[in-house]
Amino acid sequence: MAILRVNPTRMELTKLKKRLKTAARGHKLLKDKRDEMVRQFMLLIRKNRTMRIEVEKALSSALADFVLARVAMTRESMDEALLFPLREVDLEVSKTNIMSVNVPKIDYQEKKRTQEFFPYGMLSTSAELDSASAELSKVLPTMVELAELEKTCNMLADEIEKTRRRVNALEYVMIPQLEETIKYIKMKLDENERGSLTRLMKTKDMIQQREAAQ
């Protein structure tokens, strides 16, 4: 591990010790954050899988009914029937915070319906179209929630990866580098101290010899 290019002085040693302490604290905080985000991510992934299976099952059933309706109806009749929405909704998108990650929050509100029946005539349409429209109408809130959940999972996954890289950079690069540099400076200071002590002892011996000779 390469050491930092610094002067081996006690002032630099004190600065590096402070940096090492800060880096160790930051490493612990980031590691705790990563672990908690992973825990919440796993919970959301399980929920996402359950909802996706539910939505795909409902969409497959609706698609099958649409195919049957297409066989029983003319193209013009189906296009005309699908011009009018079965329900109207308001979607309000905001943000919520999960472990310092701003994830989307979609508020689903259905407008009050003016009629309880399908918005198209019954004579020119088939029962399969009614079933498909009802199935899609029923699964719409779940689809909106699933979209919110999948976006949240994607954003959390990106943040987990960024945090993991920061944790690894601190754990395997910065902290070992600081520790090696501190060790190097301590060795240099000890070496300088021993050199100074040796010079002092030699000087003392020379003075004593001079005094003895006089």
Contacts in CASP RR format, 6 or more apart in sequence:
PFRMAT RR
TARGET T0000
AUTHOR 0000-0000-0000
METHOD contacts of the structure
MODEL  1
MAILRVNPTRMELTKLKKRLKTAARGHKLLKDKRDEMVRQFMLLIRKNRT
MRIEVEKALSSALADFVLARVAMTRESMDEALLFPLREVDLEVSKTNIMS
VNVPKIDYQEKKRTQEFFPYGMLSTSAELDSASAELSKVLPTMVELAELE
KTCNMLADEIEKTRRRVNALEYVMIPQLEETIKYIKMKLDENERGSLTRL
MKTKDMIQQREAAQ
1 176 0 8 1.000
1 177 0 8 1.000
1 180 0 8 1.000
2 177 0 8 1.000
2 180 0 8 1.000
3 177 0 8 1.000
3 180 0 8 1.000
3 181 0 8 1.000
3 184 0 8 1.000
4 16 0 8 1.000
4 177 0 8 1.000
4 178 0 8 1.000
4 181 0 8 1.000
6 12 0 8 1.000
6 16 0 8 1.000
6 181 0 8 1.000
6 185 0 8 1.000
8 184 0 8 1.000
8 185 0 8 1.000
8 188 0 8 1.000
8 189 0 8 1.000
8 192 0 8 1.000
9 185 0 8 1.000
9 189 0 8 1.000
10 189 0 8 1.000
12 185 0 8 1.000
13 182 0 8 1.000
13 185 0 8 1.000
13 186 0 8 1.000
13 189 0 8 1.000
16 178 0 8 1.000
16 181 0 8 1.000
16 182 0 8 1.000
16 185 0 8 1.000
17 182 0 8 1.000
19 178 0 8 1.000
20 175 0 8 1.000
20 178 0 8 1.000
20 179 0 8 1.000
20 182 0 8 1.000
23 170 0 8 1.000
23 174 0 8 1.000
23 175 0 8 1.000
23 178 0 8 1.000
24 175 0 8 1.000
26 170 0 8 1.000
27 167 0 8 1.000
27 170 0 8 1.000
27 171 0 8 1.000
27 175 0 8 1.000
30 163 0 8 1.000
30 166 0 8 1.000
30 167 0 8 1.000
30 170 0 8 1.000
31 167 0 8 1.000
33 99 0 8 1.000
33 100 0 8 1.000
33 163 0 8 1.000
34 160 0 8 1.000
34 163 0 8 1.000
34 164 0 8 1.000
34 167 0 8 1.000
36 99 0 8 1.000
37 98 0 8 1.000
37 99 0 8 1.000
37 101 0 8 1.000
37 156 0 8 1.000
37 159 0 8 1.000
37 160 0 8 1.000
37 163 0 8 1.000
38 160 0 8 1.000
40 98 0 8 1.000
40 99 0 8 1.000
40 156 0 8 1.000
41 153 0 8 1.000
41 156 0 8 1.000
41 157 0 8 1.000
41 160 0 8 1.000
44 149 0 8 1.000
44 152 0 8 1.000
44 153 0 8 1.000
44 156 0 8 1.000
45 153 0 8 1.000
47 149 0 8 1.000
48 146 0 8 1.000
48 149 0 8 1.000
48 150 0 8 1.000
48 153 0 8 1.000
51 142 0 8 1.000
51 145 0 8 1.000
51 146 0 8 1.000
51 149 0 8 1.000
52 146 0 8 1.000
54 139 0 8 1.000
54 142 0 8 1.000
55 139 0 8 1.000
55 142 0 8 1.000
55 143 0 8 1.000
55 146 0 8 1.000
58 135 0 8 1.000
58 136 0 8 1.000
58 138 0 8 1.000
58 139 0 8 1.000
58 142 0 8 1.000
59 136 0 8 1.000
59 139 0 8 1.000
61 135 0 8 1.000
62 131 0 8 1.000
62 132 0 8 1.000
62 135 0 8 1.000
62 136 0 8 1.000
62 139 0 8 1.000
63 132 0 8 1.000
65 128 0 8 1.000
65 129 0 8 1.000
65 131 0 8 1.000
65 132 0 8 1.000
65 135 0 8 1.000
66 128 0 8 1.000
66 129 0 8 1.000
66 132 0 8 1.000
68 126 0 8 1.000
68 128 0 8 1.000
69 78 0 8 1.000
69 125 0 8 1.000
69 126 0 8 1.000
69 128 0 8 1.000
69 129 0 8 1.000
69 132 0 8 1.000
70 78 0 8 1.000
72 126 0 8 1.000
72 128 0 8 1.000
73 81 0 8 1.000
73 124 0 8 1.000
73 125 0 8 1.000
73 126 0 8 1.000
73 129 0 8 1.000
77 124 0 8 1.000
77 125 0 8 1.000
78 125 0 8 1.000
78 129 0 8 1.000
80 120 0 8 1.000
80 124 0 8 1.000
81 120 0 8 1.000
81 121 0 8 1.000
81 124 0 8 1.000
81 125 0 8 1.000
81 129 0 8 1.000
84 119 0 8 1.000
84 120 0 8 1.000
85 119 0 8 1.000
86 118 0 8 1.000
86 119 0 8 1.000
86 133 0 8 1.000
86 134 0 8 1.000
86 136 0 8 1.000
86 137 0 8 1.000
87 110 0 8 1.000
87 111 0 8 1.000
87 113 0 8 1.000
87 137 0 8 1.000
87 140 0 8 1.000
88 110 0 8 1.000
88 111 0 8 1.000
89 108 0 8 1.000
89 109 0 8 1.000
89 110 0 8 1.000
89 111 0 8 1.000
89 140 0 8 1.000
90 108 0 8 1.000
90 109 0 8 1.000
90 110 0 8 1.000
90 111 0 8 1.000
91 106 0 8 1.000
91 107 0 8 1.000
91 108 0 8 1.000
91 109 0 8 1.000
91 144 0 8 1.000
92 106 0 8 1.000
92 107 0 8 1.000
92 109 0 8 1.000
93 104 0 8 1.000
93 105 0 8 1.000
93 106 0 8 1.000
93 107 0 8 1.000
94 104 0 8 1.000
94 105 0 8 1.000
94 107 0 8 1.000
95 102 0 8 1.000
95 103 0 8 1.000
95 104 0 8 1.000
95 105 0 8 1.000
96 102 0 8 1.000
96 103 0 8 1.000
96 104 0 8 1.000
96 105 0 8 1.000
97 103 0 8 1.000
98 152 0 8 1.000
98 156 0 8 1.000
99 156 0 8 1.000
99 159 0 8 1.000
100 159 0 8 1.000
101 155 0 8 1.000
101 156 0 8 1.000
101 159 0 8 1.000
102 155 0 8 1.000
103 151 0 8 1.000
103 152 0 8 1.000
103 155 0 8 1.000
103 156 0 8 1.000
104 148 0 8 1.000
104 151 0 8 1.000
104 152 0 8 1.000
105 148 0 8 1.000
106 144 0 8 1.000
106 145 0 8 1.000
106 147 0 8 1.000
106 148 0 8 1.000
108 141 0 8 1.000
108 144 0 8 1.000
108 145 0 8 1.000
110 141 0 8 1.000
118 125 0 8 1.000
118 130 0 8 1.000
118 133 0 8 1.000
END
